[in-house]
């Protein structure tokens, strides 16, 4: 830990994970709020955006975590950390292709871009 300031790559991976986690939480809370206000069908567009983001963010967080762990750990410690990372970045199967098509169709129909 004394040489952490010299490990800029590890700090970058940790920062990337924190940023993606913050954005994912914000998107989740916002989508839940809209679903409570409008009902799930009324917020379907926003829920598709949120689910797509969370699905992609979990893989990105996992990748950054693996890169960080592999940079400073080895042996049993590395294996245990990688198992924990895999456990906490696991996502349910989700058809992101269909969600992305629904998002694109709505934007095209509304003649709106960006959101």
Buried (B, 14 or more C-beta within 10 A) or exposed (E): EEEEEEBEEBEEBBEBBEBBEEEBEEBBEBBBEBBEEEEEEEBBBBBBBBBBBBBBBBEBBBBBBBBBBBEBBEEEEBEEBBEEBEEEBEEEEBEBEEBEEBBEEBBEEEEEEEE
